[in-house]
């Protein structure tokens, strides 16, 4: 691969395997910072903080604490939706939805050194994300999920494969990802998975994270044969 086609250093050095989304609505009353600590201890390689129900000040307070928690461990912290909070807490980046701030505007706020991810559901959105110079894509929902039950259409594994053919961006698959299907999701072309309930609702979030990492590692060592 020549230098022109190489991914930026900030992308090459990231392990995309397992993103734990610490969500205000999916924590089940558990302390969000404790969930983050346990997920990271179990092997989560990225953390995204999502607080749809938090006030801006509470979101910022928790974001600052989360940065202090994960940065010494070398784990990137991504803020959901809010580029201003990502900047204020010195997070590693922001994740945007299709109706959020455009990537170009978020880049003006955060600069070139922070990550900008965007949610995608179609091959066309995947192409646009790459054209907009997003750093990664969150592709989903792959399967039905209680976290966002109103989201349609579901990608399924075939939809994920189609998206994989349309972009060179790292892909985090999201939506209904469990230990039972994570192997198939990785084999369909994902660089990693983003998980909410399967970790946040587990009896032991730490053990759940470890099992995800172990399963993903096995798939990478023994990839499924490609179907022509």
C-alpha positions as CSV (number, residue, x, y, z in Angstrom):
1,X,0.0,0.0,0.0
2,X,1.5,3.3,-1.0
3,X,1.6,6.3,1.4
4,X,-1.3,8.1,-0.3
5,X,-3.6,5.2,0.4
6,X,-2.5,4.5,4.0
7,X,-4.9,5.4,6.8
8,X,-3.9,8.3,9.1
9,X,-1.8,7.3,12.1
10,X,-4.7,8.1,14.4
11,X,-6.6,5.3,12.7
12,X,-3.9,2.8,12.3
13,X,-3.1,2.7,16.0
14,X,-6.6,2.0,17.1
15,X,-7.9,-1.5,18.0
16,X,-11.5,-1.4,16.8
17,X,-12.4,-4.8,18.2
18,X,-14.9,-3.9,20.9
19,X,-16.5,-0.6,21.5
20,X,-18.6,-0.4,24.7
21,X,-21.3,2.2,24.5
22,X,-22.0,3.5,27.9
23,X,-25.6,4.6,27.5
24,X,-27.6,6.6,30.0
25,X,-30.8,4.7,29.1
26,X,-29.3,1.2,29.0
27,X,-27.4,1.3,32.3
28,X,-30.2,-0.3,34.2
29,X,-29.6,2.0,37.2
30,X,-25.9,0.9,37.3
31,X,-23.3,3.6,37.7
32,X,-22.1,4.4,34.2
33,X,-18.5,5.0,35.2
34,X,-18.4,1.7,37.0
35,X,-19.7,0.0,33.8
36,X,-16.9,1.7,31.8
37,X,-14.3,0.6,34.3
38,X,-15.5,-3.0,34.2
39,X,-15.9,-3.2,30.4
40,X,-12.3,-1.8,29.9
41,X,-10.9,-4.2,32.6
42,X,-12.5,-7.0,30.6
43,X,-10.9,-6.0,27.3
44,X,-13.1,-3.3,25.7
45,X,-10.8,-1.4,23.3
46,X,-13.0,1.8,22.8
47,X,-15.6,3.5,24.9
48,X,-18.4,5.7,23.6
49,X,-20.3,7.8,26.1
50,X,-24.0,8.4,25.2
51,X,-26.3,10.4,27.4
52,X,-29.6,11.2,25.7
53,X,-31.3,11.9,29.1
54,X,-28.4,13.9,30.7
55,X,-28.3,17.6,31.0
56,X,-25.4,19.2,29.2
57,X,-23.6,19.9,32.5
58,X,-24.1,16.4,33.8
59,X,-22.9,14.9,30.4
60,X,-19.8,17.1,30.6
61,X,-19.1,16.2,34.2
62,X,-19.3,12.4,33.4
63,X,-17.3,12.9,30.2
64,X,-14.4,14.5,32.1
65,X,-14.5,11.6,34.6
66,X,-14.6,9.0,31.9
67,X,-11.6,10.6,30.1
68,X,-9.7,10.5,33.4
69,X,-10.7,6.8,33.8
70,X,-9.7,5.5,30.4
71,X,-6.9,7.6,29.1
72,X,-4.2,6.2,31.4
73,X,-5.2,2.8,29.9
74,X,-4.7,4.0,26.4
75,X,-8.4,3.5,25.5
76,X,-10.1,6.1,23.2
77,X,-13.2,7.8,24.6
78,X,-15.8,8.9,22.0
79,X,-18.6,11.3,22.8
80,X,-22.0,10.6,21.2
81,X,-23.5,13.5,19.2
82,X,-21.9,16.4,21.0
83,X,-18.7,17.8,19.4
84,X,-18.7,20.7,21.9
85,X,-18.6,18.3,24.9
86,X,-15.9,16.2,23.1
87,X,-13.8,19.3,22.8
88,X,-14.5,20.5,26.3
89,X,-13.6,17.2,28.0
90,X,-10.6,16.6,25.6
91,X,-12.1,13.3,24.4
92,X,-10.6,11.4,21.5
93,X,-13.5,12.1,19.2
94,X,-17.2,12.3,18.5
95,X,-19.8,9.9,17.0
96,X,-22.5,11.5,14.8
97,X,-25.8,10.4,13.5
98,X,-27.1,11.2,10.0
99,X,-29.1,14.1,11.4
100,X,-26.4,15.5,13.6
101,X,-23.7,18.1,12.9
102,X,-22.1,17.4,9.4
103,X,-18.6,15.8,9.6
104,X,-17.1,18.9,8.0
105,X,-18.5,21.2,10.7
106,X,-17.5,18.8,13.5
107,X,-14.0,18.8,12.0
108,X,-13.8,22.6,12.3
109,X,-14.6,22.2,16.0
110,X,-12.4,19.2,16.8
111,X,-9.5,19.6,14.3
112,X,-7.7,16.9,12.4
113,X,-6.3,14.9,15.3
114,X,-9.6,13.7,16.8
115,X,-11.8,10.9,15.6
116,X,-15.1,11.5,13.9
117,X,-17.4,8.6,13.4
118,X,-20.8,8.5,11.7
119,X,-23.7,6.1,11.8
120,X,-24.6,4.5,8.5
121,X,-27.3,2.2,7.3
122,X,-26.8,2.0,3.5
123,X,-23.9,1.6,1.0
124,X,-24.7,5.1,-0.2
125,X,-24.3,6.5,3.4
126,X,-21.0,4.6,3.6
127,X,-19.7,6.2,0.4
128,X,-20.7,9.7,1.7
129,X,-19.1,9.1,5.0
130,X,-15.8,8.3,3.3
131,X,-16.1,11.3,1.0
132,X,-16.7,13.5,4.0
133,X,-13.5,12.3,5.5
134,X,-15.1,10.5,8.5
135,X,-12.6,8.3,10.4
136,X,-14.9,5.4,10.9
137,X,-18.4,4.2,10.4
138,X,-20.9,2.7,12.8
139,X,-23.0,0.3,10.6
140,X,-26.4,-0.8,11.8
141,X,-28.6,-1.9,13.1
142,X,-27.4,-5.3,12.0
143,X,-30.0,-7.1,14.1
144,X,-33.1,-6.0,16.1
145,X,-32.2,-4.3,19.3
146,X,-34.1,-3.1,22.4
147,X,-31.8,-0.1,22.7
148,X,-33.4,1.4,19.5
149,X,-36.4,-0.7,18.7
150,X,-37.8,1.8,16.1
151,X,-34.8,1.7,13.8
152,X,-35.4,0.2,10.4
153,X,-34.3,-1.3,8.1
154,X,-32.2,-4.0,9.7
155,X,-29.0,-4.6,7.8
156,X,-28.6,-8.3,8.5
157,X,-25.3,-9.9,7.6
158,X,-25.8,-9.4,3.9
159,X,-26.4,-5.7,4.3
160,X,-23.2,-5.5,6.3
161,X,-21.3,-7.3,3.6
162,X,-22.6,-4.8,1.0
163,X,-21.5,-1.9,3.1
164,X,-18.1,-3.5,3.5
165,X,-17.6,-3.5,-0.3
166,X,-18.3,0.2,-0.5
167,X,-15.9,1.7,2.0
168,X,-12.4,1.4,3.2
169,X,-13.3,3.1,6.5
170,X,-13.1,1.0,9.7
171,X,-16.6,-0.4,10.4
172,X,-18.0,-0.9,13.9
173,X,-21.1,-3.1,13.5
174,X,-23.9,-2.2,16.0
175,X,-27.4,-3.4,16.8
176,X,-28.3,-6.6,18.5
177,X,-24.7,-7.8,18.7
178,X,-24.4,-10.8,21.1
179,X,-21.8,-13.5,21.9
180,X,-24.0,-15.8,19.8
181,X,-23.7,-13.8,16.6
182,X,-20.5,-11.7,17.0
183,X,-18.5,-14.3,15.0
184,X,-20.8,-14.0,12.0
185,X,-20.7,-10.2,12.2
186,X,-16.9,-10.1,12.2
187,X,-16.8,-12.6,9.3
188,X,-19.2,-10.4,7.3
189,X,-16.6,-7.7,7.2
190,X,-16.8,-5.6,10.4
191,X,-13.5,-4.4,11.9
192,X,-15.2,-4.5,15.3
193,X,-18.5,-4.3,17.1
194,X,-20.2,-1.8,19.3
195,X,-22.1,-3.3,22.2
196,X,-24.5,-1.8,24.7
197,X,-26.9,-4.2,26.5
198,X,-24.8,-7.4,26.1
199,X,-22.3,-5.8,28.4
200,X,-24.3,-3.3,30.4
201,X,-26.9,-5.8,31.4
202,X,-24.6,-8.7,32.0
203,X,-24.2,-10.1,35.5
204,X,-20.5,-9.4,35.1
205,X,-19.8,-6.7,32.5
206,X,-16.1,-7.5,32.9
207,X,-16.6,-11.1,32.0
208,X,-18.9,-10.3,29.1
209,X,-16.3,-8.0,27.6
210,X,-13.6,-10.7,28.0
211,X,-15.8,-13.2,26.2
212,X,-16.4,-10.8,23.3
213,X,-12.7,-10.2,22.9
214,X,-12.0,-13.9,23.1
215,X,-14.6,-14.7,20.4
216,X,-13.4,-11.9,18.1
217,X,-9.8,-13.2,18.5
218,X,-10.9,-16.7,17.5
219,X,-12.6,-15.4,14.4
220,X,-9.5,-13.4,13.3
221,X,-7.3,-16.5,13.8
222,X,-9.7,-18.7,11.9
223,X,-11.6,-16.6,9.4
224,X,-14.5,-18.1,7.5
225,X,-13.8,-18.9,3.8
226,X,-15.0,-16.1,1.5
227,X,-18.1,-17.0,-0.6
228,X,-17.7,-16.1,-4.2
